[in-house]
């Protein structure tokens, strides 16, 4: 299982103390069997880039929805771009046979490797 945490810094007034929840949004993504199964919309036991992008987008949107300040400051287009770029990087790393589909074996093998640093 692979768990990635994306931390986003938001611009807030200087009166907000460092480390407070108003300055940072953390998005935890656990790549496990449940994530794979829920992402596999057509239930063919393979993930396409579109399925992975949609799944990551939903997780990111859920995190933003629970953080009003970050939701107001980061436009939807930017969040969609973030999900797409993140999915493309993960997909490229995990799709070892380059067939444009992730099997559960590729997914779990890749999930045990060290994750790339995302900025």
C-alpha positions, -999 to +999 in steps of 0.1 A: +000+000+000+012+035-008+000+066+010+008+099-004+002+132+013+000+164-008+004+195+012-008+228-003+002+261+013-025+288+011-019+325+012-035+339+044-032+371+064-001+373+086-022+371+117-027+334+111-002+315+132+022+292+113+011+256+114-026+264+119-051+246+097-058+279+079-024+278+062-022+243+049-044+217+032-033+181+033-047+156+009-040+120+019-043+094-009-040+058+000-033+036-030-047+002-019-071-024-032-101-003-022-088+027-041-081+005-071-116-011-071-134+022-066-114+038-094-121+010-119-154+023-132-160-003-158-148-032-135-124-047-161-097-050-134-075-024-152-072+013-146-070+037-175-054+071-172-089+087-173-101+065-145-071+073-123-075+110-131-112+110-122-105+091-089-077+115-079-098+145-089-127+133-067-104+128-037-088+162-042-122+179-046-134+162-014-104+176+005-110+211-009-147+210+000-138+204+036-114+234+037-133+266+028-103+289+026-084+266+002-115+260-018-120+297-022-084+304-032-076+276-056-097+277-088-114+246-100-093+246-132-061+246-112-074+217-091-083+198-122-049+204-137-033+192-104-052+160-105-044+154-142-007+160-138-005+139-106-024+111-123-001+113-154+030+110-132+017+081-112+004+063-143+038+067-161+056+053-130+033+023-125+025+013-161+056-009-165+045-026-197+034+007-213+000-007-224-019+024-211-037+002-185-028-005-149-034-040-137-037-046-100-003-063-101+013-032-116-006-011-092+005-030-061+041-035-073+044+002-080+028+011-048+056-006-028+082+016-046+093+049-033+069+076-046+081+105-066+083+139-050+055+162-063+056+199-061 
